[in-house]
Every structure is written in structure tokens, then in C-alpha cells.
């Protein structure tokens, strides 16, 4: 083979190999999951690359964003713009605002139904749960609940929606077929957050001022047990459970303890705290990475997100975001 032709062939292969490497690098970047963080005081959302563990972009949203969640198909995400009295809908691929949904006054938190058909929104000022049909962008019904509703959860089978009322101190159960209130369960003072176990058999409700988490048996619709928290050197009044997350296997729960600046690690079977992890100031809410190897916390006063290594139960990194970070939502790309 002539030398000139040989050199040309080598050049072609070098170009092809470089292109493949660049393509793979690009794919790696494109496939990174992202954690969206609502910044209550800045009216922005910060986006964290869950592999690089750094903020990759920040964009403006409505006033006082709190609750944030992705649709089940990951095509849209929703932001509770509390002071704008609306839930905003964004395109997940571009972060561009699409339209606002009717939400009632002062939407705090919301939940997307498992089938992606409806939003259930807690309206703190109106003492109602607003149910929105996402296809028609219209309100299906407003259900009267207790005073200052905030926490929202929907059972895995999509049959029951739960709203917690901070002043009435109850978990209100709503039938998702009839939209009727079917039960009220008394919990401790100022319930803020609710979540079902993955099998739907239990409902957990945190009580910020009560300092407990009530574990409700859904078959009996009664509180069967309560978790309490004690931290050496801290008084009871600063240990305020708010957001929490249970692992998919329901073996471990992580509880944000507000101004205690700690996350409690709970052995679910034993109903016992096994460790307290020091994080940023005024920890609000939590969210796992897709593989549950990392846990992200919003720390409202220190304006950062703590990343916890779930296997070692150690804080791994602190990431500065906007002012008063509040909610978290995972954008899955894999």
C-alpha cells in the first residue's frame, strides 16, 4: 500500500475513533439524572447533575415555589408557585414554561396520580384539596378538608388521596373515584408531610410540632404506632420532623428534622432511630437518586443541598443552590 494512502487510512480511523469517544462522552452527559430544587426566596429552580454533584443551571419560575414533581412519563414537571396562586407546568426537555393550571389559593404541596391523569393540590388558605384533570386543565372538584392543608399523598393503587391539615391535626382520606371525604384520622400537632409505603399498607404522617411520625394501618385506618426522636444536647422544640422518604423495600426511612439540622435514619421493622446525620440548617425535604445510593436534602436556612451516601450513612457533599431551597424532584434520564 502506498505511504500516502496508508497515512490517509490512519487519519480516517483516528477521526472515527475520536468521533466515537466524543459521542460516548456526550451520551454520558446526556444520560445523567438531574435533581430539581425549588428555591422559595429566589423564585427559581436549581438543577443538580446527580453524577457531577454540582448545579448545572438555574431558571426562574413563579413566586415562592415550594412543591415540585415530574409527571410519571417524565415529559413535564409541575411547580407550586404559592404566591402566584397557581401550579405551573413546564416542558421537562427544555425547562420552558408551558401554561398555568387552576389551583386555588396558596398551593403548598401537591401529588401527581400514579396514572398521570390528575393533580391533587393542598390549598392552605382555603382549607380545601383541589383536584385538577391534567388532560382538560380544569378543576374536577374542591374537597373541604381541615384548616391549613399541606401534605399530600396518593396510594400506590390510586384509590385514596390523603391531605394533612396543620391546624386541625388530621390526615383526611379522599376517595379518588367519588372525590368524597371518607375518613379523618387524628395525628399529632402540625402534620406536614405524608407518604404511603410502597405496598400501600401503611401511611406515614410527620407532625412538626408534635415531634413524631404517626404510622397508620390503612386496613384499620388507625394509628398503630409512632416514631419519636431524641438528640443529645437539643431540646424537644427544635426537633421538628417534616419531610421524609422510605426506601422502596420499606426497610429504612430517612426523616428531615428541621431546625435540628439533622436527618434521622430509621429501621422501619424495629421502628427505631439507628443514627442521626448532621446536614445543613433547617432541613426541609428529601429525595433519592434513582438507584437510592444517594439522598439529597434541602436546607432552607443555609441555602444548600446536602448529599448523603446511603450505604455509608455519611454526608458526602454540600451543594450551594438558591435562597431557601424547599422541594426536590428527580428527573430520570436512564
N, C-alpha and C positions, 0 to 999 in steps of 0.2 A: 504494500500500500504506500503511495507517495506520502512524503513527510507532511506536505501541506494539507492533504486530505485527512491524515491521521490527527493533526492538530485541530482541524475543523471538527472532527468527530468528538474529540475530547472536550472541546469547548461546548458542543451541543449537550453532552452528558453533564458537564458542570452546571450549565444553565438549568437543565431539567432537575438535577438534584437540588439546586438552590431553590427552585420553584416549589418542589415538594416540601422541603424543610420550612419554607415560608408559609406554605399552605397549612402544614400541620400546626405551626405556631399560631397562625390565625385561627384555626379551628379550636385550639386550646383556649384562646382568649374568648372566642365566641361562646364556648360551651360552659364558661364559668357561671355558676349560680350567683345571684345577687340578692342582698338583703336591703329592703327599702325601709327607711326610718323616717317617721313624721316628726318634724321639729315644730313644736307648738308655738313658740315665740317668734320664730323667723318666718313662719308661713311657707316653709319649704319641705322638700323630701330629699334626704341624702341617700345615695346608693352606694353600698359597700360590696366590693368584689369578695366573695367568700373564700377564694383561694389566696389572693394577694393580701387580704385583710386590710384594705385601705379604701377610702372614699374615692370613687371614680367619677362621680358627677353629682351635682345638686341642682334642683329646679324648683320653681315657685309653684305653689298651689293656693287653695283658698285660705281663709282666715282661721287661725287656731286649729290646725289639723291634728286629729287625735287618732281615732280608729283607722286602720288601713288594711286592705286584704286584696288578694288576687282572686279572679274567677277560677273555677275548677279547671277550665281549659287553658288557663294562663294567657288568654288573649287580652284581658282587660284587668285593670286594678281600680279599686274604689278608695276614696279618701273622705272621711268625715270631716268636713270643714265646719266646725261647730259654730263659729261666729259668723259664718256666711249662711247659716241655716240651710245647708244642703249637703248631699253626698255627691261628690264629683266622680265622673267616670273618665278614665284615661286609657289610651292605647298602650299596651304593655311593650310593644316592639319599639315605640318611638318616644314614650313618656309624654305624648301630646294629649292635652285636654280635649275630650270629645263633646261632652254635654253634662249638665247637672240633672240630678234626679230629685223629685219632690220628696222631702224627708221629714217634714215637721220641724219645729223649732229646736235649736240646740242639740243636734245629733251628737251623741258621745261615742258610743261603740255600735257596731253592727256585726251581723254574721251573714255569710252567703250560704244559701241552702246547698246541700250536697249535690243536687242536680243542676245547680247554677241558675235556677229559674227565678229565685226571689232573694230580696234583701230584707232582713229583719233589723230594724233600727230602734235604738233606745233614745227617746226624746226627753231629756232631763227636765226641761222647763214645763213640758205639757203633761207629764205623768202618763205617757202612752208609749206603746210599741207600734211603730209604723211599718206596715208590710207593703213592699213595693214589688210589682211584677216587672222584671227586667226586660221582657220582650216588648211590652207595651209602654214601659217607662211611666207607669201610673200607680197610684196608691190603691191597693186592694182593700185594705181596711186599717183602721187605727184601733188598737185594743187598749182599753183602760187598764193600767197596772198601778203599782204603788207610787209613792212620792219619790222623785229623783231617780228614775231608772237609769242604769248604766251598763251593767254586764249583760251580754247576750251570748247564747249558745244554742245550737241545734243538734238534736240527737242524730247519731250516725244513720239511723233508718229514716230520717227526715219526717218523723211523725210528731215530734214535740219541739217547740221552741221555748227557751227559758229567758226571762228577763229578771235581773236583780234590781231591787229598789233600795237605794241607800238610806232613805229616811224611814220607810215602812219596815225595813229589815226582813224582806221576804224574797224568796225565789218564786216567780209566777210562771206557771206552766200553761202554754198555749197550744191547742190542737192545730196542727198545720193544715188540716183538711177543712175544718169548720171555722177556723180563726176565732174560736171561743176560748175564754179563760177557763181552764178545767181544774186548777188547783193552786193553792198558795201555801208555801212551806216556810215556816218561820226559821230564820237563821240568826246569827249574832249581828252586832251593830255595824252598820255601814258596809253591806256587801258590795264588792266592786267588780268581781270577775267570776265567771262560771265556765266550766268545761266538763264534757262527758268523757268517761273512759272510752277507749276505742270500741268496746263491745256494747256500749250504751247502758250497761247495767247500773253504773254509779254516776252521780253528778256531784262534782266538787264545786263549792262556793266559798270564796275568800271573804272574810269580814275584816275590813281595815281597822276600825276602832275596836272591835271585839277581840282582835288579835288571834283569830282562829281560822281554820278551814273546816267547813261542815262537809261531811261525806254523806250523801243522800242515796238511799237504796230506792231505785226507781220503780221496782215492783211494788214496794210498800208505800212509796212516796213519803218517806220519813227519814229524818236524820238518824243514821245508825252509829256515827262516831264523829269525833272532832280531833283535829290536829292542833296542838299548841306549840309555842316557840319560846325558848328561854336562851338569852345570850348573856354570858358573864360580863358585868360592867355596864350593861344597858338596862334602863328602866322599861317597864312594860309599854309605856305610852309611845315609845319610838319604834317598837317592833310592830309594824303595820303590814300584814300580808295584802298584796294587791294582785298583780298578775302571777300566773303560774303555768307550767307546762308539764304534761305527763309524757313519758316515753311511749312509743307505740306498743311495746309489750306490757305497759302498765306496771312495770316493776319499780320505776323510780319517778319521783316528781321533783321539780325544782320550783321554789317559791320565792318571788321577789318580796323583800321585807321593807320596802320604802325607806324612811329616814334612818333605819338601822344600817343601811348601806351594805346589806348582805343578801345572799341568796341561800336559802335553806335547801339541803339535799335530803329528800325523804325516802325511806324504804317503805314502799306502799304496802307490802304484805304485813310488815311489822307495825305500820302506822307510827313510824318513829323517825325523828330527825337524826341523821348519821353524821352530818357535817354542815358547817356554815362557811360560806365563801365570801371573802371581802371583795366588794366591787366598787363602782363609783357612787356618787352621792345621790340619794333619793331614787333608788331603783324602782322603775315602774312595771315594765313588761319584758317578756322573754320570747325568744323564738329559736328553734333548732335549725341547723343546716339540714339538707335533705337526707344525709346519711346519719344524722343525730350524733355526729362526732364532735360538733361544736355547738355551743349555746351562746346566743347573743342577748345582752341585756341593755335596755335604755336607762340611762342615769340622768334624771331630769335636771338636777342642780349642777352637776359637774360637766354637763353638756358633752357627754361622751357615751360610747358603747363599749362595754366590757365583753371580750370573747373568752369563753370558758372551755377548756378541754374536758369533754365529758368523761373520757376514760380515766384521766389522772385526777379529775376534780380539782383542777387548778386554773386560776385566771391566766390566760395566755397573752392577751394584748388589750390595750385601751386605745380606742379609735375616736378622735375628736370629730363631732358632727356639728349640727346647728344648735341653737339655743332651745333648751327644754325638750330634748328628744322624748317621745312618748310611746308611739306604736311601732310595731315591726311586722313586716310581711316578706316571705321568701318568694323570689322569682326563680322558678326551676327551669333550667335550660337543657337538662340531660334526660 
